[in-house]
Amino acid sequence: MTTPRKTRVAIVFGGRSTEHAISCVSAGSILRALDPDQYEVVPVGITREGQWVLAGDDPASLAIVDRKLPEITAGSGSAVVLADSQLIVRDPGAGVSSLADVDVVFPVLHGAYGEDGTIQGLLEMAGLPYVGANVFASAAAMDKEFTKKLATVEGIPVGPYAVLRAGVSLSEADKERLGLPVFVKPSRAGSSHGITKVTDWADLDEAVATARQIDPKVLVEAAIVGREIECGVLEGEAGGAPDASLLAEIKVGDNDWYDFETKYIEGGGYDLPADLPAEVTRRIQEYAKRTFTALDCAGLARVDFFVTADHQIYLNEINTMPGMTPTSMFPLMWAATGLEYPKVVDRLVRTALRRGTGLH
């Protein structure tokens, strides 16, 4: 009797963005979650300089240990190139060899060059199925300006904001409209990199300069006094409507916002499920699914909201490849909903394979 061939999954992680380390940690968690009896995993790391390497498959090497963040370097493994739906390995000692065809790619890349449509375009050209949103949805969700514009068209409320393109400063009219405090952030970034809370307009230029170190386009957002609520969304089974998880409320403690240290190093506090009236919970879940659909997303997303004391709801952002680390809210919310991490990962791979390649 012939043993069925395992599904070959290439996990691509690391990358050139400021979220390199968190991508590595997410990949380690996915490596642990994929059933070895069902899946054959090919771990492909991308260095900060953009070199692809065949990385090791030990999840422990991709964990945060004693506050030290993991990293993919040129010496992490043999060089890899993607061609004709195959991973071609170039080893200086053994020459060139080809791995068997890859069935699906899991691009666990957060931020620029991974969550913004770039690798999605490469995979589309290579004819490879992949987990997550397509080129357009990835780019639109990564850019907070266009996320807000598309959400507004769909009737999903967003807070007051202004967009500062390269060389543009905040006008006096916008200062009056937004008021203080404001949050200044790169339009296309994640993991809270480059964000500054401004309580005095005299500090605005410095905050904008900090954000522009990551992205020349900057958002200035009015601070919304409220609770930070997150919702996980999964593509529907068999092409059906998307599903929403239970909600989580993020507790930022003494911090002004949910920053990088709180998320990944200290381990932020949260309430899961969030203590909200049933009707408010239902509205947020509905807004999350509508945002997912409005941006033409696929696979997965984490959608973040602010909820004021009088239960006004405002969309904050959507992440089309949210963190998948042991402390990340996306897998925690789905576990609380009844779908444990291995089942979430299995569902993501299966829906990607069903969807195949091309526009989806």
Secondary structure, DSSP 4 states (H G I P E B T S, - for coil): -PPPPPEEEEEEEE-SSTTHHHHHHHHHHHHHHS-TTTEEEEEEEE-TTS-EEE----GGGGS-BTTBPP---GGGSEEEEEETTEEEEEETTTEEEEPPPPSEEEEE--STTTSSSHHHHHHHHHT--BSS--HHHHHHHHSHHHHHHHHHHTT--B--EEEE-TT----HHHHHHH-SSEEEEESS--TTTT-EEESSGGGHHHHHHHHHTT-SSEEEEE---SEEEEEEEEPPGGG---EEEEEEEEE-TTSSS--HIIIIII--EEESS----HHHHHHHHHHHHHHHHHTT--SEEEEEEEE-TT--EEEEEEESS---STT-HHHHHHHHHT--HHHHHHHHHHHHHHH-SS--
